[in-house]
Structure formats: C-alpha cells, structure tokens
Amino acid sequence: MNGFIHSTESFGTVDGPGVRFVVFFQGCPMRCLYCHNPDTWQPHCGTEMSVDELITAFEKNRPFYKNGGITCTGGEPMMQPQFLTELFTAAHEHGIHTCLDTSGICFDPENTGTADRILDVTDLVMLDIKHIDDDMHRKLTGHSNAGILAFAQHIAGRGVPLWIRHVIVPGWTDGEDEQERLGFFIGGLSSLKGLDVLPYHDMGKRKYEELGIPYPLADKKPVSKETAAAAREQIMRGIKKRLHSKID
C-alpha cells in the first residue's frame, strides 16, 4: 500500500536522537491555533509513496544516520495507521531506529489494538501535549485532551520510551500553575526519557497567507528561548513534586 506523504527531510536534527530521516505525513484532525504546518491538514492528498520508496531513500544516506533513524511526523502519522505500521515494521527489518512524533489525538482508549500494533514497532514516541487543562485544550486545538493523556499513560504502561513536547504560547501555556500541573502529570509516566519545552514562533504565517487562511495568533509575538527555559524549570518542579509524592 501507499501512504500520503507531504514531504521528507534528509537530515533532521530536532526530531529524535541523532541525525534522522524525517517523513511528514499528510492529514491532521487537530487545528492548533499555533500550527506552523497548515499545509499538512488535508488528508488523502500530497505525494503517494510506498514503504519501499521511503526505506530506499533512507538507505541512500544511511552512513549519516548511524546514531539516528526514521522519524514519522506530520500532520498526524497515526491517521494512516496501517501504512505507519508497515513502514516501521520494514524499518526494524533493516535495523533502523523508529521514532513517532504524534499528538496522540487518534488514540482510542476503548480499542487500543491499532495503537498497540504501532507501538510494537516503535522505539521512541515523541508526544506533543498541547495543554494539560481540557477546556483550554479544546479552545487551543478544537479537541479534548482526554484521549491524549490516556495515550501517554498507555505508552508508559507498554514500556515504550517517551519524550514529551510542549510549546510555550503567550497567553495560552505560559501560566506557572498550568506548567506545574503538566509536570505533575508527566512525572507519573514511568517510561519518560525526555522533555522538550519549545518557544512559540510565527514562522508559519507565510503558509497561512499562501493558503488564504487567517493566522489565528497574529497578535502574539514569538517567545524567547529564555522564557521557554524558565517554563521548563517550572514543569520540572511539577515532575519532582510527583516523584516526591510517590516516595512519601
């Protein structure tokens, strides 16, 4: 079968450990106000590519990926679960490390079979948690975070290494209480291996203009690295509080 692929990147350095071959899947149900890839929203379009084509593209530069692997991102890769599973299965057959960068929005807590088949061939999950508060998450993305938080716990329960990603958006995710609550939640994830706290940027504005879509956060200014670093410290306080509560 073929997958609908938006694009690929040959030498990704911020999409998991090492240098990586990054596959951007087409299609995403989320409508995050700060999304910088609105051109990946629509499903069933883009370039149709086979698993063999993507593995061949990886193999062309394999010496550069010796400490890396393949990362599937988007869009939302889990919108194409069968293709994603086949790609990661083939990657493992070729000794390639697999990383899934996902919002978790497609996870069904009542029927975990599809997700489990993906996790069986996934070496690392990079999970984006947009907001810890469900009401704010709905306003920020158009969806509840209940399934996403359940997916985080499911990943940890399966023992799959997990990195959490969180974007600091002014007026949305820059509150210290919210950050500590997020930290307290992820402090309970037993397979947590990393935390990336990223500053909001508006580099996607041009894409919105090209697509004729109003940019939702036109009044927001980019966040500094220093602000993101301070937010990370606040989230770490929440993690430590959760860990200490387990000890007590």
N, C-alpha and C positions, 0 to 999 in steps of 0.2 A: 504494500500500500504506500501511498504518498502522503506527505504532510504538507500543510500550507505554511510556508516559511516567509517571514517578512524580509529577513536578511541574515547574513553571518558575519562574524568578525574573527579574523585570523589570530590576533594576538591580544586577547583580553587580559588585563592585569588587575581588574577590580571585581571579577565575577567568580570568586572562589580562589583556592590556593594555587599558586604558581601561575604560569602563562597558560591561557586556555583558549580553546576554540569555542566561540560563543554562537549559539543558534537562537535567533529571535523568532519565536512562534507568532503566527498571525492569529488575532482574535482575543478579546478580553471582555468579560462581563462587567468589570469594575469601571467606574467613571470617577476616578480620584481627581479632586479639584486641581492637584498639582502635577498630574501626569505629564511627563515630557515626551511620551510616545503615542499621541492620539492616532497616529497613522497605523498603529497595530490593533486598533479596537475591532474593526470589522472582521468577522470570521469568514472562512471559505473563500479567501482571496489571497493575493500575494503570489509567490512562486511555488509551484508544486515540486517537491524534491523527495527522493527516495532515501531510505536508510543507507543504502549502498553509496549513494552520491555524497552524503554527509560524512560517512566513515572515510571515503576516499579523499575528501577534502581535508579531513584531519590528518590522514596518513602522509599527505604531501609535505607537511611541516612537522612531522612527528618529533624530530630531534629537539625542537623548541619547546615541546610540551612535556618533557620528561618529568617535571615536577608539577605538572598541571593536569589537564584533561579536557573533557567536554562539559560545558555549562549550557543548559536549556533555560531560556528566559523568554521575555515577550514584551507585550502581550501576556498571555497566560498559557503556559505549556500544558497544564492539566485539562484544558479544553479539548485537547487532542490526545486522550489518554492511551489509546491503543498504539498510535504512532510513537508517542513518547516512550512507552514500554518497549516497543520493538527496537527503537534507537538505542536505549540504554542497555538492553539485552545484548545487542550487537557490539556495543562499546565494551562491555565486560568480556565478551568473547575475544576481543582484540586487546585485552589488558589495559583498557582506558578507564581512568577515574571519572565518575559521573557526578555532576552537581545539578540539582534542581533549584532554580530561583523562582519562587512562586508566591502568590498572595494567599494561597490556601482556600480561595473562595469556592472552588469546585468540590471541596471535600464534603462527603455526605456521612455524618456520624451514624446514620441508621443503616448504611450499606457501605462498608469500608473495603469491599473486595477490590474495586478498581484502584483505589489509593494504595492498597497493600501490594498489588502487583507492580505498581510503580516503585514503591519503597523497597521491594525485594531486589531491585537492580539500581538503587540509588545509594551512592556513597556519602553524599552530603546534601542536606536541604538548607537552602538559604530562604528563610520565611520572612516576608515583609508583614509586620504588624503595624497597621496604619494608625490605629488609636485604640487604647485599652477600654475606653468608655463606649458602650454600644450606641447610645444616642448620637454622640459626636462622630462615631464611625459611620453611621448611616448618613449623616449630613456631609461628611467628608468624601464618602465613596459611593453612596447610594445603596449600600448593603449593610446588613448586620455583621458583627464580628464574632457571633457565637460559634459558627462552624469553623472559623479560622483559629480561634483559641482552642477549640476541640481538636483541630488538626495538629496544633503544636503539641498538645498532650499525647495525641496518638503517636506522633513521630517519636517522642521521648519514650513512650511505652514500648515501641518497637526497637529502641536502642540505636536508632539511626542518628549519626552526628548532626547537630543542628546549630546553625548560625541565625541569630535574629537581626533583622534590619529594621531601622526606624528612622523616619525623616522628620527633622525638626522644622515645622512650618509655623511662621509667625501668626499668632492669634488662634492657632489650632492645636499644636502639640508642644507648645513651649511652656506649659504650666508645670511647676515643680511637683505639684500633687499628682498630676497625670503621669509624669515621668517616674515618680516613686512607685505608683500603682503598677505601672508596666514592669518595673524592675522586680517588684514583689511577685508578680505572676511568673515571669520567665525564670526567677530564682527557683521555682518548683519544677523546672524541666530538667530531668536527670541527664539528658544527653546533650545539654547545652555546651557548645565548644567555642562560641564566639558571639560578639555583639558589635554591630556596625551602626553608629549613630551618624546620620548623614545630614548636612545642611541643605535646606531648600534652595533651589536655584530656578531661574526663569528662562533657561536656555531653550526651552521648548516653545517659547512664544512664536517663533518664526513658523513652526509647523502648524500652529493654530491659524495663523494668518493665511498660510498657503491652502489650508483646508476650508477656510471661510468660517471658522468656529471662534466665537468669542472666548478669550482667555479668562477663566474664572477668577484668577488671583492677580489680576492686573495691578491691583493696588498694593501688593505685597512685595517687599524688597528681599533680595537674597539674604540668607543667613550666613554669618561668618563662621569660619572653622572654630574659632574660639567659643562661640555660643554653642555650637554642636558639642564641643569637648566638655563644656560645663554641663550640658544636658546629659551626656554620657555618665558623668560622675554622679549626677542625681539618680539616674537609673541604676547605677551600681550600688548606691545606698539602699535602694529597694531590694536588690538582689541579696545584699548582705543581711538585710533585715529578715528576709525569708529564710536564709540559711541559718541565722541565729535562732529563729523561731523553731526550726527543726531540732536544733541542739537542746533548746530549753524544754 
